[in-house]
Amino acid sequence: SAAEKGGWSSFMAKEISEEPEAVAKTLLGRITDGTVHLSELDPIGDEVLANVDRIIVIACGTAAYAGMLGKYAIEKWSRIPVEVELSHEFRYRDPILNERTLVVSISQSGETMDTLMAVKYATAASAQVLSICNTQGATIPRESHAVIYTHAGPEVAVASTKAFVAQVTALYLLGLHLAKSRGTLTAEEIAENAAELQAIPAKIDEVLVVSQSIKQLAHWMTDTQSVLFLGRNVGYPVALEGALKLKELAYIHAEGFAAGELKHGPIALIEPGQIVFVVVPSPRDPNSLHPKVVSNIQEIRARGARVIAIAEKGDAAVLPFADEVIPIPLAGSLFEPLLAVVPLHIFGMELAAAKGLDVDQPRNLAKSVTVE
Ligand code: G6P
């Protein structure tokens, strides 16, 4: 009903507006005095956790893209090797698991059958299973050794939005927790990264304001047949998530690519008028891939692409080459995805709305897929 939507045109519009809160509530009580506390991991225990030599993240859909972001952060901070795999692929390939493997499942609903079966498989193979879940008391957390709840609040729209930013937040907290217990980051480094996380909600608020221009853009694009998304490093999962939202909501063929892969194939798709979203990393980071992504933009522009760049506020290098720039606030490079994904969620929703589609209930999809 209209009341349940709290005055918003759809549950999705409401849920995207709640992205700042989804992050804030997931952080609540888990960072104090600049350090991370995850008592949720107690059932696994420090000793077992200290022996973990490999992490496998399993999930489906949007949750799997959150998992990919988790890999970048957890590996960087804790130096534990992380793999990310779709639950339905993991389960059927005879994966190598033992007591030193930590399997991290991610599921908003906690009921996705593919992920549940993978969790059961992993526990049977004596791996430790930690689940990141948004639904209290769901089946997946009950089948796991430990659970970190995301506190995004109930998500009603079929396509996941606010749960994604909450899942990334939980994974980053896990990364910092592991770095703390292994001593791979100093106390100062943990405090800096924790502060970056705590600053995210206010920054998403800023992104929600500037993203209003996306609505106009979506209205001009109702006849578009195909949209590409490019990103590098942590921008890559963001590109995949942007493409998934467009398929799910607007029924438009969309693909996300790692920008470095452009020259190995996808650039052949570029013809005049092709819309390409590019997630641009910050130019401030000394190891930044910024110059490489800017040169990707030049390459596709030279072939007639229309470029919509999501770039850091004040990034002057991008301006001459992009048709449209969506500015995001300054953040540490691992944290940029939590900001850059927001305009892409809005874009998918607005384009679907402009096409007159039901953004909350896209055709052929279910909120939680309880069959394998
Ligand atoms: C369905 C939804 C997606 C979601 C995926 C995983 O396919 O349409 O939006 O990302 O399931 O759901 P889960 O509840 O496991 O996060």
Boltz pocket constraint, residues with backbone or C-beta under 6 A from the ligand:
constraints:
  - pocket:
      binder: B
      contacts: [[A, 60], [A, 61], [A, 62], [A, 63], [A, 106], [A, 107], [A, 108], [A, 109], [A, 110], [A, 111], [A, 112], [A, 115], [A, 158], [A, 159], [A, 160], [A, 365], [A, 366], [A, 367], [A, 368], [A, 369]]
      max_distance: 6.0
